[in-house]
Amino acid sequence: MQNKRNLALVNKAWNRHLQQFLYEFVWISRASQAKALALTLLTHYIDGKVSSGQYIRRLHMETPGLKRCAPDDIRTILDYAPYIVIYSDHRSVRCSRYSDLGDLRCSPEQMFSALAHPNSKLRRLSVTNYCDEPFPHLMSPMLQHTAASLEYLELSSLSFPLISRDSLEQLPSDIVALPVLQSLKLTLDNVTFAVLAAWDMPNLRNVSVVSTDFSYTGPGFAQFFRAHGAKLRQLELGHSSSLIEEYYLALPPRPQSPIPLAEWCPELREFICSADAEWNWQTPDWIAPHVLLPAHPRIEFIGIRDIDKRLEDDASAFPGNEADDAPFFPLVEQLSSLLHAEAFPSLRYIRDLSRASHTMRTAHPQMGVIKFWAKILSRCRERQVWLEDFRGINITQRDLQRAGLALAQNNQGASINWA
């Protein structure tokens, strides 16, 4: 970006030609940047005719909670940027729940409609719902205008509407057709899941469920996966919450069958989960990657997030010699559970999705961490499963030996210098 800016300052002709490259991808990380961009679009016209906003193709907003953008600034940006292809709002707009007290142009409905003009070519959309009204009721009319090109949809909510099971079944649902949608990412909200169960998404292949609470057991979750599960090839679930187990224990005594997620999603090939999994009290001899998916006959790939956090937390919980891998015993058993042929007979790849974990294993290794990965690699080789880093590159015994040798040399050098 600095190079683009320098080229744009050469002269007026260069500035005019560089505008499309300067504004093609806009990343807003604090409220002052959104205000500056809004003022620029209001006052800066190329050749006195068109605003620089016409060149914005991707708008990404990701700010700290105390530096969220003013909604009128975002509305101004949207009004002057009609050709946005990728729009991402990650809880970064300072929206009031009481829209009648503010600018009506900045109500949730109006903000969504600003993206859904007749010439909209949105391909990727990530939006946050800041009000208490169920998200799909606000989104459905807007999505009707963007359906032709939308390939990725991410819906996030700051709060979940409280609604009973009977009311959930009576919710009005406008059937939205998204013919090219391939990926859907959702926070766990039974109202959203229930409404989306009726949507027409014939090419949906990837679903990511972010939040974790007892709503996994709600009717909306079941309706969605009964309707769309058969099409899915990739599924991501947040970590296995013990609240799911507590939910079953709190029910009146009667036979309880587990949620048949493997039956609802028979064609899954890839599963992504978190390393922060609860030890299932019903099967104490092993740890499933997720309470809802303890086994699947066709999964070939399992990706695991947050391994770095587990390594750090386990090491902190059991402080001692850094060369000792004993604190990582539960995590070793958890990852080894994936290698049970009875649970995942088609498994071929396990991938560590954490970049920080890769750094802990290579750039800043500890002997206990190296021993941990050596055990995992050995068990993967016995099962003929490839172990990969976050880039999809195989982790080999030579890699671990090289890291161990570098660690030994650094320690030796430190001792010599200290002496």
C-alpha positions as CSV (number, residue, x, y, z in Angstrom):
1,M,0.0,0.0,0.0
2,Q,2.9,2.4,0.7
3,N,4.2,1.7,-2.8
4,K,0.8,2.4,-4.3
5,R,0.5,5.6,-2.4
6,N,4.0,6.8,-3.5
7,L,3.1,6.1,-7.1
8,A,-0.2,8.0,-6.8
9,L,1.7,11.1,-5.6
10,V,3.9,11.4,-8.7
11,N,1.5,13.6,-10.6
12,K,-2.2,14.0,-11.4
13,A,-2.1,11.6,-14.3
14,W,-0.5,8.8,-12.2
15,N,-2.9,9.6,-9.3
16,R,-5.9,9.1,-11.6
17,H,-4.7,5.8,-12.9
18,L,-3.7,4.5,-9.4
19,Q,-7.1,5.1,-7.8
20,Q,-8.5,1.7,-8.7
21,F,-5.5,0.0,-7.0
22,L,-5.6,2.2,-4.0
23,Y,-9.2,1.6,-3.3
24,E,-9.6,-2.0,-4.5
25,F,-9.2,-3.5,-1.1
26,V,-10.1,-1.4,2.0
27,W,-9.4,-2.8,5.5
28,I,-10.9,-0.7,8.4
29,S,-9.4,-1.5,11.8
30,R,-10.7,1.5,13.8
31,A,-13.6,4.0,13.7
32,S,-11.4,6.9,12.7
33,Q,-10.4,5.1,9.4
34,A,-14.1,4.6,8.5
35,K,-14.8,8.3,9.1
36,A,-11.8,9.4,7.1
37,L,-12.9,7.1,4.2
38,A,-16.5,8.4,4.3
39,L,-15.3,12.0,4.2
40,T,-12.9,11.2,1.3
41,L,-15.7,9.6,-0.7
42,L,-18.0,12.6,-0.1
43,T,-15.4,15.2,-1.2
44,H,-13.0,13.5,-3.6
45,Y,-14.2,13.2,-7.2
46,I,-12.0,12.1,-10.0
47,D,-12.1,14.6,-12.8
48,G,-15.0,16.2,-10.9
49,K,-17.3,13.4,-12.0
50,V,-17.1,10.1,-10.1
51,S,-16.2,9.3,-6.5
52,S,-13.2,7.0,-5.7
53,G,-15.7,4.6,-4.0
54,Q,-16.5,3.2,-7.4
55,Y,-13.2,1.3,-7.2
56,I,-13.9,-0.4,-3.9
57,R,-14.3,-4.1,-4.5
58,R,-13.6,-5.5,-1.0
59,L,-14.5,-3.8,2.3
60,H,-13.3,-5.5,5.4
61,M,-14.2,-4.2,8.9
62,E,-12.5,-5.7,11.9
63,T,-12.1,-3.4,14.9
64,P,-11.7,-3.6,18.7
65,G,-14.9,-3.5,20.6
66,L,-14.3,0.1,21.9
67,K,-13.4,1.4,18.4
68,R,-16.4,0.3,16.4
69,C,-17.4,2.3,13.3
70,A,-20.2,4.9,13.4
71,P,-23.1,3.5,11.4
72,D,-23.6,6.7,9.4
73,D,-20.0,6.5,8.2
74,I,-20.5,2.9,7.0
75,R,-23.8,3.9,5.3
76,T,-22.0,6.7,3.4
77,I,-19.3,4.3,2.3
78,L,-21.9,1.8,1.0
79,D,-23.8,4.6,-0.8
80,Y,-20.6,5.6,-2.7
81,A,-19.3,2.1,-3.3
82,P,-21.8,0.4,-5.6
83,Y,-19.5,-2.3,-6.9
84,I,-18.5,-4.1,-3.7
85,V,-17.9,-7.8,-4.3
86,I,-16.8,-8.8,-0.8
87,Y,-18.3,-7.2,2.3
88,S,-17.1,-8.3,5.8
89,D,-18.4,-6.8,9.0
90,H,-16.9,-8.6,12.0
91,R,-18.8,-7.0,14.8
92,S,-17.3,-3.7,13.9
93,V,-20.3,-1.3,13.6
94,R,-21.5,0.8,16.5
95,C,-25.2,0.1,16.0
96,S,-27.9,1.0,18.5
97,R,-30.6,-1.6,19.3
98,Y,-33.0,1.3,19.2
99,S,-33.0,2.5,15.6
100,D,-35.9,4.9,16.2
101,L,-33.5,7.1,18.3
102,G,-31.0,7.5,15.5
103,D,-30.7,7.9,11.7
104,L,-33.3,5.8,10.0
105,R,-30.8,5.4,7.1
106,C,-28.7,3.3,9.6
107,S,-31.4,0.9,10.7
108,P,-30.5,-2.8,10.2
109,E,-33.0,-3.1,7.3
110,Q,-31.6,0.0,5.6
111,M,-28.0,-1.0,6.0
112,F,-28.7,-4.4,4.5
113,S,-30.7,-2.8,1.7
114,A,-27.7,-0.6,0.8
115,L,-25.8,-3.7,-0.2
116,A,-28.7,-5.1,-2.2
117,H,-29.1,-2.6,-5.0
118,P,-30.2,-3.9,-8.4
119,N,-26.6,-4.0,-9.8
120,S,-25.2,-5.9,-6.8
121,K,-22.5,-8.5,-7.6
122,L,-21.8,-9.6,-4.1
123,R,-19.9,-13.0,-4.0
124,R,-18.9,-13.0,-0.3
125,L,-20.9,-11.5,2.5
126,S,-20.1,-11.5,6.2
127,V,-22.5,-9.5,8.4
128,T,-23.4,-9.1,12.0
129,N,-26.9,-8.7,13.5
130,Y,-26.9,-6.0,16.2
131,C,-30.6,-6.1,17.1
132,D,-32.9,-8.7,18.8
133,E,-35.0,-9.5,15.8
134,P,-34.2,-12.9,14.3
135,F,-31.5,-12.4,11.7
136,P,-33.1,-14.2,8.7
137,H,-36.2,-11.9,8.8
138,L,-33.9,-8.9,8.2
139,M,-31.7,-10.7,5.7
140,S,-34.3,-12.5,3.5
141,P,-35.4,-9.5,1.4
142,M,-31.9,-8.4,0.8
143,L,-30.6,-11.8,-0.2
144,Q,-33.3,-12.1,-2.8
145,H,-31.3,-9.4,-4.8
146,T,-27.9,-10.9,-4.2
147,A,-28.8,-14.5,-4.7
148,A,-27.5,-14.9,-8.3
149,S,-23.8,-14.3,-7.4
150,L,-23.5,-15.1,-3.6
151,E,-21.0,-17.9,-3.0
152,Y,-20.1,-17.4,0.7
153,L,-22.4,-16.2,3.5
154,E,-21.4,-15.6,7.1
155,L,-24.1,-14.6,9.7
156,S,-23.1,-13.5,13.2
157,S,-25.3,-12.3,16.0
158,L,-24.4,-10.3,19.1
159,S,-27.4,-11.7,20.9
160,F,-29.7,-14.7,20.4
161,P,-33.5,-14.3,20.5
162,L,-35.2,-16.2,23.3
163,I,-38.0,-18.3,21.7
164,S,-39.9,-21.4,22.7
165,R,-40.0,-24.6,20.7
166,D,-43.7,-24.0,19.8
167,S,-43.0,-20.5,18.6
168,L,-40.0,-21.7,16.6
169,E,-42.3,-24.0,14.5
170,Q,-44.7,-21.1,13.9
171,L,-42.0,-18.6,12.6
172,P,-42.8,-17.2,9.1
173,S,-40.1,-18.2,6.7
174,D,-39.6,-16.7,3.3
175,I,-37.9,-19.3,1.1
176,V,-34.7,-17.7,-0.3
177,A,-33.1,-19.4,-3.3
178,L,-29.3,-19.1,-3.3
179,P,-28.3,-21.2,-6.4
180,V,-24.5,-20.8,-6.3
181,L,-24.0,-20.6,-2.5
182,Q,-21.2,-23.0,-1.5
183,S,-20.2,-22.0,2.0
184,L,-22.2,-21.0,5.1
185,K,-20.8,-19.9,8.4
186,L,-23.2,-19.4,11.4
187,T,-23.2,-18.6,15.0
188,L,-25.4,-21.1,16.9
189,D,-28.9,-19.7,16.9
190,N,-31.9,-22.0,16.6
191,V,-34.1,-19.4,15.0
192,T,-31.5,-18.9,12.2
193,F,-31.0,-22.6,11.7
194,A,-34.8,-23.2,11.6
195,V,-35.4,-20.5,9.0
196,L,-32.4,-21.5,6.8
197,A,-33.7,-25.1,6.8
198,A,-36.3,-24.0,4.3
199,W,-34.0,-22.1,2.0
200,D,-33.1,-23.5,-1.4
201,M,-29.3,-23.9,-1.4
202,P,-28.6,-26.7,-3.9
203,N,-24.8,-26.2,-4.1
204,L,-24.1,-25.9,-0.4
205,R,-21.1,-27.9,0.4
206,N,-19.4,-26.3,3.4
207,V,-20.9,-25.4,6.8
208,S,-19.1,-23.9,9.8
209,V,-20.9,-23.6,13.2
210,V,-19.1,-21.2,15.4
211,S,-20.7,-21.0,18.9
212,T,-21.0,-23.8,21.4
213,D,-23.9,-24.2,23.8
214,F,-26.9,-26.5,24.5
215,S,-28.6,-25.1,21.4
216,Y,-26.9,-28.0,19.5
217,T,-29.8,-30.0,20.9
218,G,-32.5,-27.5,19.7
219,P,-35.0,-28.2,17.0
220,G,-33.6,-25.6,14.6
221,F,-30.2,-27.3,14.5
222,A,-31.9,-30.7,13.7
223,Q,-34.2,-29.1,11.0
224,F,-31.2,-27.6,9.2
225,F,-29.1,-30.7,9.1
226,R,-32.0,-32.9,8.1
227,A,-32.7,-30.6,5.2
228,H,-29.1,-29.8,4.0
229,G,-26.9,-32.4,5.6
230,A,-26.9,-34.8,2.7
231,K,-25.2,-32.2,0.4
232,L,-22.4,-31.3,2.8
233,R,-18.8,-32.3,2.1
234,Q,-17.1,-30.2,4.8
235,L,-18.3,-29.4,8.3
236,E,-16.8,-27.4,11.1
237,L,-18.1,-27.5,14.7
238,G,-16.8,-25.5,17.7
239,H,-15.4,-27.4,20.7
240,S,-17.4,-30.0,22.4
241,S,-19.1,-28.3,25.3
242,S,-19.9,-30.1,28.4
243,L,-23.2,-28.2,28.4
244,I,-24.4,-30.7,25.8
245,E,-23.9,-33.5,28.3
246,E,-25.5,-31.5,31.1
247,Y,-28.6,-30.9,28.8
248,Y,-29.2,-34.7,28.5
249,L,-28.7,-35.2,32.2
250,A,-31.2,-32.5,33.0
251,L,-34.0,-34.1,30.9
252,P,-36.7,-36.3,32.5
253,P,-35.6,-39.9,32.8
254,R,-36.2,-41.6,29.5
255,P,-34.1,-43.2,26.8
256,Q,-32.0,-40.6,25.0
257,S,-30.5,-41.3,21.6
258,P,-27.5,-39.2,20.5
259,I,-27.9,-36.6,17.8
260,P,-27.4,-38.6,14.6
261,L,-25.2,-36.1,12.8
262,A,-23.3,-38.8,10.9
263,E,-26.6,-40.0,9.5
264,W,-27.8,-36.5,8.5
265,C,-24.4,-35.8,6.8
266,P,-23.5,-39.2,5.1
267,E,-21.3,-37.7,2.4
268,L,-18.9,-35.7,4.6
269,R,-15.3,-35.9,3.6
270,E,-13.7,-33.2,5.7
271,F,-14.4,-32.4,9.4
272,I,-12.9,-29.4,11.3
273,C,-13.0,-29.3,15.1
274,S,-11.2,-27.7,18.1
275,A,-8.5,-29.2,20.2
276,D,-10.4,-27.9,23.2
277,A,-12.7,-31.0,23.5
278,E,-14.4,-32.3,26.6
279,W,-13.6,-35.8,27.8
280,N,-16.9,-37.6,27.2
281,W,-18.0,-39.2,30.5
282,Q,-19.9,-41.9,28.5
283,T,-16.7,-43.2,26.8
284,P,-13.9,-42.6,29.3
285,D,-11.4,-44.7,27.3
286,W,-11.1,-42.2,24.5
287,I,-11.9,-38.6,23.5
288,A,-14.0,-38.0,20.4
289,P,-13.2,-35.0,18.2
290,H,-16.7,-33.7,19.0
291,V,-19.6,-35.0,21.1
292,L,-21.8,-34.8,18.1
293,L,-19.6,-36.6,15.7
294,P,-17.7,-39.4,17.5
295,A,-17.4,-41.5,14.3
296,H,-18.0,-41.3,10.6
297,P,-17.4,-43.9,7.9
298,R,-16.4,-41.6,5.0
299,I,-14.4,-38.7,6.6
300,E,-10.9,-38.6,5.0
301,F,-9.6,-35.3,6.4
302,I,-9.8,-33.9,10.0
303,G,-8.5,-30.4,10.7
304,I,-7.8,-29.3,14.3
305,R,-7.8,-25.7,15.5
306,D,-6.3,-24.3,18.7
307,I,-3.6,-26.9,19.3
308,D,-1.3,-24.1,20.3
309,K,-3.8,-23.0,23.0
310,R,-4.1,-26.5,24.4
311,L,-0.3,-27.0,24.5
312,E,0.1,-23.7,26.4
313,D,-2.8,-24.3,28.8
314,D,-1.7,-27.9,29.6
315,A,1.9,-26.8,30.1
316,S,0.7,-24.0,32.5
317,A,-1.6,-26.3,34.4
318,F,1.3,-28.8,35.0
319,P,4.5,-26.7,35.3
320,G,7.7,-28.5,35.4
321,N,10.6,-29.5,33.2
322,E,10.2,-28.2,29.6
323,A,11.7,-31.4,28.3
324,D,8.8,-33.4,29.9
325,D,5.8,-34.2,27.7
326,A,3.7,-35.6,30.5
327,P,1.4,-32.5,30.7
328,F,0.4,-33.3,27.1
329,F,-0.9,-36.8,27.8
330,P,-4.6,-35.9,27.4
331,L,-4.0,-34.2,24.1
332,V,-2.0,-37.2,22.9
333,E,-4.9,-39.5,23.7
334,Q,-7.4,-37.1,22.1
335,L,-5.5,-37.0,18.8
336,S,-4.8,-40.7,19.0
337,S,-8.6,-41.3,19.3
338,L,-8.9,-40.0,15.7
339,L,-6.8,-42.9,14.5
340,H,-9.2,-45.6,15.7
341,A,-10.1,-47.5,12.6
342,E,-13.6,-48.3,14.0
343,A,-14.4,-44.6,14.4
344,F,-12.9,-43.1,11.2
345,P,-12.0,-46.0,8.8
346,S,-11.5,-43.8,5.8
347,L,-9.2,-41.2,7.5
348,R,-6.1,-40.3,5.5
349,Y,-5.1,-36.8,6.7
350,I,-4.9,-35.0,10.0
351,R,-3.9,-31.3,9.8
352,D,-2.8,-28.9,12.5
353,L,-4.6,-25.7,11.5
354,S,-2.7,-23.5,13.9
355,R,0.0,-21.2,12.6
356,A,1.1,-20.6,16.2
357,S,1.4,-24.3,16.8
358,H,3.7,-24.6,13.7
359,T,5.9,-21.8,15.2
360,M,6.0,-23.7,18.5
361,R,7.1,-26.8,16.7
362,T,9.8,-25.3,14.4
363,A,10.9,-21.7,15.2
364,H,10.6,-21.8,19.1
365,P,10.5,-25.5,20.0
366,Q,10.6,-27.0,23.5
367,M,11.7,-30.6,24.0
368,G,8.4,-31.6,25.5
369,V,6.5,-30.2,22.5
370,I,8.9,-32.1,20.1
371,K,8.3,-35.3,22.0
372,F,4.6,-34.7,21.9
373,W,4.6,-34.4,18.1
374,A,6.9,-37.4,17.8
375,K,4.3,-39.5,19.5
376,I,1.5,-38.2,17.3
377,L,3.6,-38.8,14.2
378,S,4.5,-42.3,15.2
379,R,0.9,-43.2,15.8
380,C,-0.2,-41.7,12.5
381,R,2.5,-43.7,10.6
382,E,1.2,-46.9,12.2
383,R,-2.3,-46.1,11.0
384,Q,-1.0,-44.9,7.6
385,V,-2.4,-41.4,8.0
386,W,-0.6,-38.2,6.9
387,L,0.1,-35.6,9.5
388,E,0.2,-32.1,8.1
389,D,0.9,-28.5,9.3
390,F,-1.4,-25.5,8.6
391,R,0.0,-25.2,5.1
392,G,-0.9,-28.8,4.2
393,I,2.8,-29.8,4.2
394,N,3.7,-33.2,5.7
395,I,5.3,-33.2,9.2
396,T,8.2,-35.6,9.1
397,Q,10.5,-37.3,11.5
398,R,13.3,-35.3,10.0
399,D,11.5,-32.0,10.7
400,L,11.3,-33.0,14.4
401,Q,14.9,-34.2,14.5
402,R,16.0,-30.9,13.0
403,A,14.1,-28.9,15.5
404,G,15.5,-31.0,18.4
405,L,19.0,-30.5,17.1
406,A,18.6,-26.8,16.8
407,L,17.2,-26.7,20.3
408,A,20.1,-28.6,21.7
409,Q,22.6,-26.4,20.0
410,N,20.9,-23.2,21.3
411,N,20.9,-24.6,24.8
412,Q,24.5,-25.5,24.5
413,G,25.4,-22.1,23.2
414,A,23.5,-20.4,26.0
415,S,25.4,-22.5,28.6
416,I,28.8,-21.7,27.0
417,N,28.0,-18.0,26.9
418,W,26.8,-18.0,30.5
419,A,29.9,-19.8,31.7
